[in-house]
Amino acid sequence: MEQTLEIIGTIVGLVYLWLEYRASIYLWIAGIIMPAIYIFVYYDAGLYADFGINIYYLGAAVYGWMMWKYGSFVRRKLHLRTEEEQELPITRMPLRYYLPLGIVFVVTFIGIAWILIEFTNSNVPWLDSFTTALSIVGMWMLARKYVEQWWAWIVVDVVSAGLYVYKGLDFTAGLYALYTIIAIFGYFKWKKMMEEVIND
């Protein structure tokens, strides 16, 4: 049963990645389905931080949908006069967010690692907490449609692929290896789309 869920989650993950690459708002629908599946997969595999973050992903997907759908206030701040376009534009992350996000990452990383060490039987607490903490930051950046979100996912995907090989989740490891490659292309795709909007 676990492997069946993993395969289904992998397929949904590929759809999610394709939609994210295209900057399609419908990625958030897959973003609700995929964590609902992986909640069970990660719990059975003893990846408790990944289990927990998928609960966060469910809520973040709703937030992301709302931000992308009704993000016109951001466009007005940027003085992008495209009244017919209602979706949130792709932008660079303002410098003022780097320090707060860095603090959130460090605190979350250490906090989750401590919980895993003290209260679970996880044998990969530091790697699990690292990918989880960085994913929390990356998901927030994605919801705000910042182009730099791709750099967070590249790091998460590389580390996760190795972690899932170690845990015997071969389909998921393959998915994250593919994520890494596409995330690199995704960065340049989003950057080009962002520049096209700004130059119009």
ABEGO torsion letter per residue (X at the ends): XAAAAAAAAAAAAAAAAAAAAAGBAAAAAAAAAAAAAAAAAAAAAGBAAAAAAAAAAAAAAAAAAAAAAAAAAAAAAAGBBBAABABBBBBBBBAAAAAAAAAAAAAAAAAAAAAAAAABABABAAAAAAAAAAAAAAAAAAAAGBAAAAAAAAAAAAAAAAAAAAAGBAAAAAAAAAAAAAAAAAAAAAAAAAAAAAAX
